Amino acid sequence: ANYGPNPICKGCLSCSKDNGCIRCQHKLFFFLRREGMRQYGECLHSCPSGYYGLRTPDMNRCSRCRIENCDSCFSRDFCTKCKTGFYSHRGRCFRGCPAGFAALEELMECVEGCEVGQWSEWGTCSRNNKTCGFKWGLETRTRQIVKKPAKDTIPCPTIAESRRCKMATRHCPGGKWRRPAKTKDKKKKKKNLMERAQKQHSIFLATDKTSQ
């Protein structure tokens, strides 16, 4: 039957002018479409976005996915494709992947990521492979990769990091270390030399007058 401009009874076993399909042919899914205050039945080969096909002995139906942010699902509790901007993980949809999992952008899925162990203690403070002779150096700590990622394209977190440190031993044993002269010390030394020179000149003048 064809009521109006649209074949609303296509695929139906029984149909109503007001309600559309009431019962579908074998293998088709019954879908109750809502448009404002009106609703009518349709018989479809596959269910629309947000629904999944539920087959029963009585009649196959399109049932709504009950998973938040799901675009298409295998069952009411298992999503197969999430809405745009969400990652699929074990039948659920997430804005970001759970801990221990990494986002696979091309498929918008969460896969097993790179798992690393705990940080080691900070190493010895050194500079140029020496642990003395400098005021400041670097110390490093590391951690091991416990589990490699499922995909080679997924990077692992940082496994080594360094920070600035103050050396415990400033002067190397047996080594000569001369403190660089500061500008203030240089000015003071120059002033003392000038005063000594003036004093010696005064003594020379006094001695010269006595001899005359």
C-alpha positions in Angstrom: 0.0 0.0 0.0 1.1 3.5 -0.6 -0.4 6.4 1.4 0.5 9.9 0.2 3.7 10.9 -1.5 6.0 8.5 0.5 5.9 4.7 0.5 5.5 4.4 4.2 4.4 0.9 4.0 7.4 -0.5 2.1 8.5 -3.8 3.6 5.4 -4.1 5.8 3.3 -7.2 6.5 0.6 -4.9 7.9 0.4 -1.2 7.6 -1.8 1.7 8.8 -2.3 5.1 7.0 -1.9 6.9 10.3 0.8 4.8 12.0 2.7 3.3 9.1 4.1 -0.1 9.4 2.7 -2.3 12.2 4.5 -5.5 11.4 7.5 -6.1 9.2 8.5 -8.8 6.7 11.0 -11.4 7.8 14.7 -10.2 8.3 13.6 -6.5 8.3 13.8 -4.4 11.5 10.8 -2.5 12.9 11.7 1.1 13.7 9.4 3.5 15.4 10.3 7.0 14.0 9.2 10.1 15.9 8.6 13.4 14.2 7.4 16.0 16.7 4.2 14.8 18.2 3.7 12.2 15.6 5.2 8.7 15.4 5.0 6.0 12.7 6.5 2.6 12.1 9.1 1.8 9.4 10.7 -1.5 8.2 14.4 -1.2 7.6 17.3 -3.4 6.5 19.5 -1.8 9.2 18.9 0.4 12.1 19.7 4.1 12.2 22.5 5.8 14.2 22.0 5.3 17.9 20.1 2.1 17.5 21.0 -1.6 17.1 19.1 -4.5 15.6 17.5 -6.8 18.2 16.2 -10.1 16.6 13.4 -11.9 18.4 11.1 -14.8 17.4 8.2 -12.5 17.4 9.6 -9.5 15.4 13.0 -7.9 14.8 13.2 -4.4 16.3 15.5 -1.4 16.4 16.4 -0.8 20.0 18.1 2.3 21.3 21.7 2.2 22.5 21.9 2.8 26.2 25.6 3.9 26.2 26.3 7.6 26.6 27.8 9.3 23.5 27.5 6.2 21.4 26.8 6.5 17.6 26.2 2.8 16.9 26.2 -0.3 19.1 26.3 -4.1 19.0 24.0 -4.4 21.9 22.4 -2.1 24.4 25.6 -2.3 26.6 28.4 -2.5 24.0 29.2 0.5 21.7 31.0 -0.2 18.4 31.3 3.4 17.2 31.3 6.5 19.4 30.1 10.0 18.5 32.7 12.5 17.0 35.3 13.6 19.6 34.9 10.4 21.8 37.2 7.4 22.0 35.9 3.8 22.0 37.1 1.6 24.8 35.7 -1.8 25.7 32.2 -0.9 24.5 32.1 2.5 26.1 32.9 6.1 25.0 35.4 8.4 26.6 36.6 12.0 26.1 40.1 10.7 27.0 41.5 7.2 27.4 41.8 5.7 30.9 45.1 5.3 32.6 47.4 2.8 31.0 45.8 3.2 27.6 46.7 5.4 24.7 44.5 7.1 22.0 44.7 5.8 18.5 43.6 8.9 16.6 43.0 7.3 13.2 40.5 4.8 14.7 39.4 6.9 17.7 40.1 3.9 19.9 41.9 3.4 23.2 44.6 0.7 23.0 47.1 -0.6 25.5 49.8 2.0 26.0 53.4 2.0 27.2 53.6 1.1 30.8 56.6 2.3 32.8 57.9 1.5 36.3 58.7 3.8 39.3 61.4 6.4 39.2 64.8 5.5 40.6 66.5 7.6 43.2 68.4 10.7 42.0 72.0 9.8 40.9 75.3 11.5 42.0 75.7 15.1 41.2 78.4 15.5 38.6 79.7 17.7 35.8 82.0 16.7 32.9 82.1 13.2 34.5 83.5 14.7 37.7 81.9 14.9 41.2 84.1 17.8 42.4 85.7 21.0 41.2 82.5 22.7 40.4 79.8 24.4 42.4 76.9 23.2 40.3 76.2 20.0 38.3 73.4 17.7 37.1 71.8 14.7 38.7 69.7 12.1 36.8 67.0 9.5 37.6 65.6 6.8 35.3 62.7 4.4 35.1 62.2 1.2 33.0 59.7 0.3 30.4 57.6 -2.5 32.0 55.2 -3.1 29.0 55.7 -2.0 25.4 52.7 -0.4 23.6 50.4 -2.3 21.4 51.3 -0.1 18.4 54.8 1.1 17.5 53.5 4.5 16.7 52.5 5.1 20.4 55.3 6.9 22.2 56.4 5.9 25.7 56.6 8.5 28.6 60.0 10.0 29.5 62.3 7.3 31.0 65.1 9.7 32.1 65.2 13.2 33.4 67.9 15.5 34.9 67.9 18.5 37.2 70.5 21.0 38.4 72.2 20.2 41.7 74.8 21.6 44.1 78.0 19.5 44.4 78.7 18.1 47.9 82.5 18.5 47.3 83.5 21.9 45.9 87.2 21.3 45.8 88.9 18.2 44.4 91.3 16.6 46.9 94.9 17.5 46.1 93.9 19.9 43.4 94.7 23.6 43.3 91.9 25.9 43.2 92.3 29.7 43.0 89.4 31.9 43.7 88.9 34.4 40.9 89.6 38.0 41.9 86.5 40.1 42.1 86.2 43.6 40.7 85.9 45.0 44.2 89.1 43.2 45.3 91.0 44.6 42.3 90.0 48.1 43.0 91.0 47.8 46.7 94.4 46.3 45.7 95.0 49.1 43.2 94.1 51.7 45.9 96.6 50.1 48.4 99.3 50.1 45.8 98.7 53.8 45.1 98.8 54.6 48.8 102.1 52.7 49.2 103.6 54.5 46.2 102.6 57.9 47.6 104.0 57.0 51.0 107.3 55.9 49.5 107.5 59.1 47.4 106.9 61.2 50.6 109.8 59.4 52.4 112.0 59.9 49.4 111.4 63.6 49.3 112.0 63.9 53.1 115.2 62.0 52.8 116.4 64.1 49.9 115.8 67.4 51.8 117.7 66.1 54.8 120.7 65.2 52.7 120.8 68.8 51.3 
